[in-house]
Amino acid sequence: MNGKIILHRRRLLGSLAVAGGGLLLSGCDALNDSDAFRGALGTAEGWNDGAQRWLAGDGLAREYRAADMSPLFRANGNVRVENAVYRASAAQRFANWALVVDGLVARPLRLPLSALQQMPQRAQITRHDCVEGWSAIGKWQGPQLGPILQLAGILPAARYIVFHCADRFGSTPYYESIGLDDAMHPQTILAWMMNDAPLREAHGAPLRLRVERQLGYKHAKFVMRVEARDRIDNLYGGRGGYWEDAGEYGWYAGI
């Protein structure tokens, strides 16, 4: 992304912040009680997502050289899964594990890890930007998500791809979702290797999403099922992801 685009984006976001600040200063409680205002906020969030997508275009996230890789790559989120089915699979080095691909597809799939490893692979060295403020550069390898969805025969009604994961936070299942355009992006892969070795559990074994143009919390770990959907507002908390449902972060995390 060049300097002019970055400058225009900052001016755009700054204008939104000023406009939003003026509205909020006019009376937070009264505005928050207004259905019309809450609806406007939802519309503004969708518009902002669209603006970010327009600014990013179809470009690739920057890729680095092997010499740029970080000596330490922190593990974010859960580092161990207590799910009994997962633990049994891990004990067998995921030999009996399979990824489920279903939802709005013509041909639901059940893909063993070995099948994913035998598909055409994409390797990429990219920077992981965590919303907590740290970054690291690592190498990821796995099949592209787009061809897997095409193999399943994704239906025209599908607009979102949901990643159901093996881990939980308390009693709440962890999940994430992305739009179909990001799912089909060439750098969106289901990685089973990190830094030229199979994923460790702390980093999401046996499979994690890499959606390189978004912040780290979108890169779901321990992926067990990929579901194509026409909507996400009727799933769990309705905002498209665990952290989004909790009100912590926005659904679109483009960088």
N, C-alpha and C positions, 0 to 999 in steps of 0.2 A: 504494500500500500504506500503510495508516494506521499510526500509532504503536503501537497495541496489538498489531497483527499482527507488526510488527517486533520488539517486546519479547518476545512469545511465541516467535518464531522464534529469537531470541538465546538465550533460556533453554533451548529445546529443543536447540540445537546445543551449548550449554555443557554440558548434562547428558550428551550423547553423548560429548563430549571427556573429561569426568571419568571416565565409565564406561570408555571406551577406554583412558585413561591407566592406570587401575588394572589392567586386564588386561595391558597391556604391561609394567608394572613387575614383574609376577609371573614374568617369564621370557620374553624376546623370542624367543630361539633355539628353545626347546622349543615355544612356541606356533606359530612360523612353520613348524616341521616337521610340524605337525598338519594333516592334510587337513580334519578337522572345523572347526578354527579358520579355515583359509583359506576354507572354504565359508561360515562364519558372517560373515566379513568381506564376502564377495560379497553375501550376503543383506542385511547392514546397509547396504551402498552402495545396493542397489536400494530398500530401505526409505527411505533418506534422499532419494533421487531422488523417490520417491512423495510424501514429506512436502513437499518443495519445490514440487512440482506442485500439491498440495492448497492450500498457502499462496498460491500465485500465482493459482489458479483460472483463469477464462477472461478475466481482465482484460487491458487493453491496456497496453503500455509507454507511458510518458509521451511526448507529442509536444510540440514546442516551436514558437516563432514564428521567422520568418525572421531577425528581429533577434538571436536567440540563437545563430545559427550561428557556429561557430568560424572564425576567420580562417585557421587552419592545421589541416588534418586529416592526421595522420601516416599513412603507408602501413605496414601491418603485414605480417609474413611476407615471402614472395618478392615482389620488385618487378619482376622480369623473368622471362619464360618462355623457355627455350632449346629447347623442343620444336619440331622442324622443321615439323610440320603447323600448329602454332599460329603460328609466325613467318610462314609463307606466308599464312595467313588474315589476320594483322595487317597484312601488306603491302598487302592488298586491302581494308583497313578492314572486315574480317569480312563482306564481301559474299557469300562462298561458305561461310560458317560456318553450322552448324545445331546446335541442341541436341537430343540424343537422350533420349527418355523411354521407358524399357523396364522389364524385370523382370516383376513380378507385375501386369501390366496386360493388359486385353483388346485394346487397340489401340495398339501401340507407335507413337510419334510421332518425327518428325524435323522440328523447327521452326526455320526460318531466323530470323535476328535480326529481319528485317523483319516476320515474322509475330508475333513476341513484342512488337514495338513497336506493332503494330496492335490487339493485344488490349486489353480494358479495363485501365486503369492505376491503380495506387495510388501516390500521392506522400505521403511522411511525413518529418517532421523529427524525428530521434531522437538519443539519445546513445549513442555507441559506447564501451563500457567494456572496455578491454584488460586482460587478466590481468597484464600487465607493470606496471600501475599508472597508466596515463594514460587520459584520456577526451577525446572531442571530439563536437561536435554537427554533424550534416550532414543534407542532404536527399537522399532516395533515391526513385527512381521505377522502376516496372516492374510486370509482371503478378503477381497473387497466385499462389502456388504451388498452392493448393487447387483452383481451377478447371482448371488445367493437368492435374493428376492425375485430376480427374473427366472431363476430355476424353479422357484415355487409357483410362478405364475401369478404375480401380484395383480390384484383386480383394480379396475379403474376407480372404484370408490375409495380406495385406500389413500389416506392423506398423512398418516402418522405411523411411525414405527416405534413400538414399545419394547423395552428390554426388561424382562423379568429376571430378577437376580436371586441367588441362593441365600444371601444374607438378609438380616433384619436389624432394625433398631427397636429394641423392645419387642412389642407384638406386631409392629408394622413392617410388612414386606418392603424391601427396597426395590425401586424401579426407576427407570428414566425413559424419556421419549425424545425423538427428534422428528422434524418434518421430512417428507419424502425427498425433497431436493437435497438436504444434507445427507440422507441415507444413500443417495445415488452418487454422491461426490466421490471422485477417485481416491481421495485420501481417507475416506471412511472405511475402516477395516475392522474385522473381528480378530484381534491379535491373540496369538497363543505363544508368541515368543517375545522376549524383551532382552535387548542387549545380547543377542545371539544365543540365548538359552531359553528353555521353556519357562513360562511364567511361574513365579513363586506364588504361594497362596496370598501373601501380603499384597501382592500387586494384581491379584484378581484371577488366579488360575481356576479353571483351565482356559478361560476365554474372557476377554474384556473388550469393550468397545473403544475404538479410537476415532473420535470425530474432531479432527485436528484444528478446525477453525472455531472451536468453542472452548470455554473454560473447563478446568479439570473436573468439576463436579458432574459434568455431562458424560464423562467417560466411564460408563457403568462397568463395575467389576463383577466377577462370578456370574456371568450371563448364562442363564439356563434356557431361556425361551425368548424368541423374537416374534412379536405379534404385529401384524398389519391391521390398522384400525382406521375407521372413517372419522372418529372423534375421540377426544381424551377427556372431555369435561364430565363424562359419566364413569370414569375409572378412579377408584380410590378417592382422593381428595379433590379430584377434578382439575388439577393444575399441571399435570403432566410429569410429575416426578416427586420423589420423597421430599427433597428439600424445598421444592416449589410448593407442595401441599402444606408444608410447615410454615410457609410465608417467609422463608429465609432468602431465597434467590428467585430471580425471574426465570421463565421457561426458556427464553432464547438467550444464550450466553455467548454470542458471537464476539470474536476478538480480531 
